[in-house]
Amino acid sequence: MKLSSKALLALAISSITATAYAEPASQDFVPTTLASTSAQGEAKGFIEDFSLGGTTRNWYSHESKYRGGTFAYQKHGQTLTDRNRTNWVQGTILNASSGFTQGTVGVKTEVAVYNALVLDRSKRDIKGGSNRTLADSNGDAVDQWSKLGLANVQFRVSNTTLTAGRQNFSSGIVDTIGNRALPSSFQGVSFNSEEFSNLSFQGGVFDRVSPRSEQSLSKFRTEYGNGAETDKVSTLGVNYQPLKSLKTSFFAANVKDFWNQYYFGATHELGDAQQLGLTTGFNYYKTVDEGKKEMGEIDNDTFSLSLGLTHQAHSLTFGYQQVNGNEYFDYLHETNGIYLANSLTSDFNGPNEKSFQIAYAINMAEYGVPGLKFNAYSARGWGIDGTHYTGNNGRAKFAYDGIQSQDGEKHQEYGVGASYAVQSGPLKATAIRATYVEHRGSEFQSDGSIKEFRLVTTIPFNIL
């Protein structure tokens, strides 16, 4: 189960619909021309543009399972269980970044040190190691740990940048995930080219991921699979804006011996949010097995469609999502490579699952309190059917073992949240967010029944 900071209001869509535009969205065609400026031509210098800063995040979560669900932990050689789990971690990022050197080819370096300080160290509370609190082999919390989260060198010509080393990367298939005290990052080589006014290209080859709550680098594995690993992920894509109101994105990825995955996304804006604005979002994934088929035979089509209505401070969003395939819609672990409208506490990604969400958000800036927002949502999934799953076509170990018992499973989820961003003063841009989520699943639905309260405070800082 993917417990995400998107858990309230599916931020992938609420971030679109909560914005109030000053004028109607233009439907004008955008011609493709060469970029009018060169980013490298405006380089200030390696030292002259040096910066040192970062963020510190206080991340607290309390979960309670119900309807018979429990968490387990080891104590004095015995396995003990109870309903609750608490994680409380302070994550700090210190980022040192140079500017680009001047000249035809610019060079830049970036290094970021990640540090985690565990504030709740009770073995009973943290329930062993997880992607929330790092624990040793005995299940005891690692009180404090650090690592290089970023360490890369960048080369730039005009508006095209090549990055080598440990880095962030963002696309519909491979995307840094930052919903814990510290984010993930990737090791490899990537490029980003913005030589045209409304057309950009991205690509990368990565061999390791730096997980959110681990000190070492790891091979890639999938979020829902059998633990199989791969050491090569290649991706290539394009972002294109044909209209001022329409943005599109297409990416393809090869995950060696797992699958080939293709993604298409589009967002269209219509009207004036001060009167009535409509935002339409569409996301589609196609996944097929590849190479040694370590994840079994896969032929999966998954899509979501969202419609968001905005009137001044108020946003109402509807999201429909459907999985066409006898296995989960799956994606890479320690990534945010799931740009689907109903990816919440549950991803609503079971075999052949259909789901619907309704979400409401209010931006209190319209009422004189800029930075304060509230939201709520309710989502329901049904028709989960894994009875036709054939596994690895005769192999002893199924990629998604247990999925065959899911026959007509269903689940529901709701959540409420509040957030505030400081608008001025020494703590400007400090963000505080509180959320409460409750999820209830039928007997064999994979996410179970769980409640979670989460409180996250993120404070940015600049030293140089």
C-alpha positions in Angstrom: 0.0 0.0 0.0 1.3 3.4 -1.0 0.6 5.9 1.8 1.1 9.2 0.1 1.1 12.9 0.9 -1.3 13.1 -2.0 -3.7 11.2 0.2 -6.0 14.1 0.5 -7.8 15.3 -2.6 -5.4 13.7 -5.0 -3.1 16.6 -5.3 -2.4 15.7 -8.9 -5.9 17.1 -9.6 -6.6 19.5 -6.7 -3.5 21.5 -7.5 -5.0 22.2 -10.9 -8.5 23.1 -9.8 -7.7 25.1 -6.7 -6.0 27.9 -8.7 -8.0 31.1 -9.4 -7.1 32.6 -12.8 -7.2 36.3 -13.4 -8.7 35.9 -16.9 -10.4 33.2 -19.0 -8.1 30.5 -20.2 -7.0 31.2 -23.8 -7.7 28.6 -26.4 -5.1 30.1 -28.8 -2.8 27.9 -30.8 0.9 28.1 -29.8 3.3 27.9 -32.7 6.5 26.0 -32.2 9.5 28.3 -32.4 13.1 28.3 -31.2 13.4 29.6 -27.6 13.8 33.3 -27.5 16.6 33.2 -24.9 19.5 31.0 -24.0 19.8 29.9 -20.4 23.5 29.3 -20.8 23.9 32.7 -22.4 22.7 34.2 -19.1 25.0 32.0 -16.9 26.5 34.1 -14.0 29.4 31.9 -13.1 30.4 28.9 -11.0 31.1 30.9 -7.8 29.0 34.0 -8.5 25.7 32.0 -8.6 26.6 29.6 -5.7 23.8 28.9 -3.2 23.6 27.1 0.1 20.3 26.3 1.7 17.7 23.5 2.2 14.7 22.4 4.2 13.9 20.7 7.4 10.8 18.7 7.8 9.0 17.4 10.9 7.1 14.3 9.8 4.6 12.7 12.2 2.2 9.9 11.5 -0.1 7.7 13.6 -1.9 4.8 12.1 -4.6 2.4 13.5 -5.7 -0.8 11.8 -9.2 -2.1 12.5 -11.6 -4.9 11.5 -9.0 -7.4 12.8 -5.9 -5.9 11.2 -2.6 -5.6 13.2 1.0 -4.5 12.9 3.7 -6.9 14.1 7.1 -6.4 15.8 9.8 -8.5 17.5 10.6 -8.3 21.2 12.8 -10.7 23.1 12.5 -13.2 20.2 8.7 -13.1 20.2 6.4 -11.7 17.6 4.0 -9.2 19.2 1.1 -7.4 17.5 -1.2 -4.5 18.1 -3.4 -2.1 16.0 -1.2 1.0 16.2 1.9 2.3 14.5 3.6 5.7 15.1 6.5 7.3 13.2 8.0 10.7 14.0 11.1 11.8 12.1 12.9 15.1 11.6 14.4 15.1 8.1 16.9 17.9 7.0 18.4 18.6 3.6 21.4 20.8 3.2 21.9 21.6 -0.5 25.0 23.2 -2.0 24.7 24.2 -5.6 27.1 26.1 -7.8 26.2 28.3 -10.8 27.0 27.3 -14.4 30.3 28.4 -15.7 30.2 31.0 -18.5 30.9 30.1 -22.1 29.4 27.8 -24.8 29.4 24.8 -22.4 28.5 25.5 -18.8 29.4 23.2 -15.9 27.7 23.1 -12.6 27.8 20.8 -9.5 25.2 20.0 -6.9 25.6 18.2 -3.6 22.9 17.6 -1.0 23.3 15.9 2.4 20.2 14.3 3.8 20.0 13.7 7.6 17.3 11.9 9.6 16.7 12.3 13.3 14.2 9.8 14.8 12.1 11.5 17.4 10.0 8.4 18.4 12.4 5.5 18.9 10.1 3.0 20.6 10.3 -0.4 19.0 6.6 -1.0 19.8 5.6 2.3 18.1 7.6 2.1 14.9 6.9 -1.7 14.4 10.2 -2.5 12.8 11.8 -1.1 9.6 9.6 0.5 7.0 9.8 3.4 4.5 8.9 5.7 7.4 11.6 5.0 10.0 14.9 3.2 9.4 15.4 0.3 11.7 18.2 -2.2 12.2 17.9 -6.0 11.9 16.5 -6.3 15.4 13.8 -3.8 14.7 15.4 -1.0 16.7 15.2 2.5 15.3 18.5 3.9 13.8 18.5 7.1 16.0 20.3 9.3 13.5 21.7 8.8 10.1 22.9 10.7 7.0 23.7 10.1 3.4 24.4 11.9 0.1 21.0 12.5 -1.3 22.3 14.4 -4.4 25.7 14.4 -5.9 25.9 15.3 -9.6 27.7 17.3 -12.2 25.7 19.1 -14.9 26.7 20.3 -18.4 24.6 22.8 -20.3 24.7 24.1 -23.9 22.1 26.7 -24.8 18.9 25.3 -23.1 19.9 21.7 -23.0 21.3 20.2 -19.8 23.0 16.8 -19.2 23.1 15.6 -15.6 25.3 12.7 -14.4 25.3 11.3 -10.8 22.7 11.2 -8.1 19.8 13.4 -9.0 16.1 14.3 -9.0 14.1 13.4 -12.1 10.4 14.0 -12.8 8.2 12.3 -15.4 5.0 10.3 -15.5 6.9 7.0 -15.1 10.1 7.9 -13.2 9.5 10.6 -10.6 11.2 11.5 -7.3 8.8 11.0 -4.4 8.9 13.3 -1.4 6.0 12.2 0.9 8.2 11.2 3.9 10.7 13.1 6.0 13.2 12.8 3.1 12.7 12.3 -0.6 14.1 9.6 -3.0 16.6 10.3 -5.7 18.1 8.3 -8.6 21.6 7.5 -9.8 22.3 7.7 -13.5 22.5 10.0 -16.5 19.7 12.2 -17.7 19.0 15.2 -20.0 16.5 18.0 -20.3 16.2 20.0 -23.5 14.1 23.2 -23.9 15.3 24.5 -27.2 11.7 25.3 -28.4 9.1 27.6 -27.1 6.4 25.0 -26.3 8.2 21.7 -26.8 10.7 20.0 -24.5 12.4 16.6 -24.3 13.6 14.5 -21.3 15.3 11.2 -20.9 17.5 9.2 -18.6 19.1 5.9 -17.8 19.3 5.0 -14.1 20.8 2.0 -12.3 20.0 2.7 -8.7 17.5 4.4 -6.5 18.3 6.2 -3.2 15.2 5.3 -1.0 13.4 7.7 1.2 14.3 6.0 4.5 17.4 4.0 3.7 21.1 5.0 3.8 22.3 2.8 0.9 21.5 2.7 -2.8 19.1 0.0 -4.0 18.3 -1.7 -7.2 14.8 -1.0 -8.6 11.8 -3.1 -7.8 8.1 -2.7 -8.2 5.6 -1.3 -5.7 3.3 -4.4 -5.7 5.5 -7.2 -7.1 7.4 -10.2 -5.7 10.6 -8.4 -4.7 12.5 -9.1 -8.0 15.1 -6.4 -8.8 16.5 -4.8 -11.8 19.5 -2.5 -12.3 18.5 -0.6 -15.4 15.6 1.8 -16.1 15.6 3.8 -19.3 13.1 6.5 -20.1 12.5 9.1 -22.8 9.7 11.5 -23.4 8.3 14.8 -24.6 6.2 17.7 -23.2 4.2 19.6 -25.7 1.8 22.6 -25.3 -0.2 23.0 -28.6 -2.6 25.5 -27.0 -2.2 28.0 -24.3 -4.9 26.1 -22.4 -3.7 22.5 -23.3 -0.5 20.8 -22.0 0.4 17.2 -23.0 3.1 14.8 -22.1 4.2 11.4 -23.5 6.9 9.1 -22.0 8.1 5.6 -22.6 10.2 3.5 -20.3 12.0 0.2 -20.4 12.5 -1.5 -17.1 14.9 -4.3 -17.9 13.4 -7.8 -17.6 10.2 -6.3 -16.1 8.2 -4.3 -18.6 7.9 -1.6 -21.2 5.6 1.2 -20.0 4.0 4.0 -21.9 2.4 7.1 -20.5 0.2 9.9 -22.0 -1.1 12.8 -20.0 -3.1 15.9 -20.9 -4.6 18.9 -19.0 -7.0 21.4 -20.5 -8.3 24.6 -19.0 -11.5 26.3 -20.0 -13.4 29.4 -18.7 -12.6 31.8 -15.9 -12.2 30.5 -12.4 -13.5 33.8 -11.0 -16.8 32.9 -12.7 -16.6 29.2 -13.6 -13.5 27.3 -14.7 -13.3 23.8 -16.0 -10.1 21.7 -15.8 -10.0 18.4 -17.6 -7.2 15.9 -16.8 -6.6 12.6 -18.6 -3.8 10.1 -17.8 -3.2 6.8 -19.5 -0.7 4.0 -19.0 0.1 0.9 -21.1 2.3 -1.8 -19.6 3.5 -4.9 -21.3 6.0 -7.6 -20.1 9.6 -7.4 -21.4 12.8 -9.6 -21.5 12.9 -12.3 -18.8 9.4 -11.3 -17.7 10.4 -11.2 -14.0 7.0 -9.7 -13.2 5.2 -12.4 -15.3 3.1 -11.9 -18.4 1.6 -8.4 -18.3 -0.8 -6.6 -20.7 -2.3 -3.8 -18.8 -4.2 -0.6 -19.8 -5.1 1.9 -17.0 -6.5 5.3 -17.3 -8.1 8.1 -15.3 -10.3 11.1 -16.2 -10.8 14.1 -13.9 -13.2 17.0 -14.3 -12.6 20.0 -12.0 -15.0 22.9 -11.6 -13.6 26.1 -9.9 -15.6 29.1 -8.8 -13.4 31.7 -6.9 -12.3 30.0 -3.7 -14.2 26.7 -4.3 -13.2 23.7 -6.3 -15.2 20.5 -6.9 -13.5 17.6 -8.7 -14.7 14.3 -10.0 -12.3 11.5 -10.9 -13.0 8.2 -12.6 -10.3 5.5 -12.9 -10.2 2.1 -14.5 -7.7 -0.8 -14.7 -8.0 -3.1 -17.7 -5.8 -6.1 -16.8 -5.7 -9.2 -14.6 -2.9 -7.9 -12.5 -2.3 -4.7 -10.5 -1.4 -1.5 -12.4 2.1 -1.5 -11.0 4.9 1.1 -10.9 8.5 1.4 -9.6 8.9 1.4 -5.8 10.4 4.6 -4.4 9.1 6.6 -7.3 5.9 8.7 -7.8 5.4 7.2 -11.2 1.6 7.0 -10.9 -0.1 10.1 -12.3 -3.6 8.8 -11.8 -6.5 10.8 -10.4 -7.4 8.3 -7.8 -4.0 7.5 -6.4 -4.7 8.2 -2.7 -4.0 6.2 0.5 -5.0 3.3 -1.8 -3.9 3.5 -5.4 -7.2 2.0 -6.5 -5.2 -0.1 -8.9 -6.4 -3.6 -8.4 -7.0 -6.0 -11.3 -9.9 -4.9 -13.4 -10.8 -2.3 -10.8 -13.0 0.7 -11.4 -13.1 3.7 -9.0 -14.8 7.1 -8.6 -13.8 10.1 -6.4 -15.4 13.3 -5.5 -13.3 16.0 -3.9 -13.8 19.5 -2.6 -11.3 22.2 -1.8 -11.5 25.8 -0.6 -8.8 28.4 -0.8 -9.2 30.9 2.1 -7.1 33.6 0.3 -10.5 34.6 -1.3 -11.7 35.4 2.3 -8.6 37.3 3.4 -6.5 34.5 4.8 -3.9 33.8 2.1 -2.0 30.5 2.4 -4.8 28.7 4.3 -6.6 25.8 2.4 -9.0 23.0 3.4 -10.0 20.0 1.5 -12.1 16.8 1.7 -12.7 13.8 -0.5 -14.5 10.5 -0.8 -13.5 7.6 -3.1 -14.9 4.2 -3.9 -13.5 1.2 -5.8 -15.3 -1.8 -7.0 -15.2 -4.8 -9.4 -11.7 -6.0 -8.4 -11.2 -9.3 -10.0 -7.9 -11.3 -10.0 -9.4 -14.7 -10.6 -8.2 -14.7 -14.2 -4.6 -14.0 -13.3 -2.3 -16.7 -14.5 0.9 -15.6 -12.8 4.3 -16.3 -14.3 3.0 -18.8 -16.9 4.0 -21.9 -15.0 6.8 -20.5 -12.9 6.9 -21.6 -9.2 6.8 -18.0 -7.9 3.9 -15.7 -8.9 4.8 -12.1 -9.4 1.5 -11.0 -7.7 0.8 -14.0 -5.5 -2.6 -14.0 -3.7 -4.2 -11.8 -6.3 -6.3 -14.8 -7.5 -8.4 -14.6 -4.3 -9.7 -11.1 -5.2 -13.2 -11.8 -6.7 -15.6 -8.8 -6.6 -13.6 -7.0 -3.9 -14.4 -3.4 -3.1 -13.2 -0.6 -0.9 -13.9 3.0 0.1 -11.8 5.8 1.4 -12.4 9.3 2.7 -10.1 12.1 4.1 -10.0 15.7 5.3 -7.1 18.0 5.5 -5.9 21.5 6.2 -2.7 23.3 5.1 -1.2 26.7 5.7 1.8 28.3 4.1 3.4 31.3 5.8 3.3 34.3 3.5 5.9 36.6 4.9 8.6 37.2 7.5 11.5 35.0 8.6 9.4 31.8 8.2 8.1 32.7 4.7 7.1 29.6 2.7 7.0 27.4 5.8 4.2 24.8 5.1 2.1 23.1 7.7 -0.3 20.3 6.7 -2.6 18.1 8.8 -4.5 15.2 7.3 -6.9 12.5 8.4 -7.6 9.5 6.2 -9.7 6.4 6.7 -9.7 3.4 4.3 -11.9 0.3 4.6 -11.5 -2.7 2.3 -13.4 -6.0 1.8 -11.9 -9.3 3.0 -9.3 -9.8 0.2 -8.8 -6.2 -0.9 -5.0 -5.7 -0.6 -5.0 -2.4 1.4 -7.1 -3.6 4.4 -8.8 -1.2 6.8 -6.7 1.6 8.3 -6.9 5.1 9.7 -4.1 7.6 9.7 -3.5 11.1 11.1 -0.5 12.9 9.7 1.1 16.2 10.6 3.9 17.6 8.5 5.8 20.9 8.9 8.4 21.9 6.2 10.6 24.9 6.8 12.9 26.1 4.0 16.1 28.0 4.9 18.8 29.9 3.0 22.4 30.3 4.3 24.0 31.8 1.2 
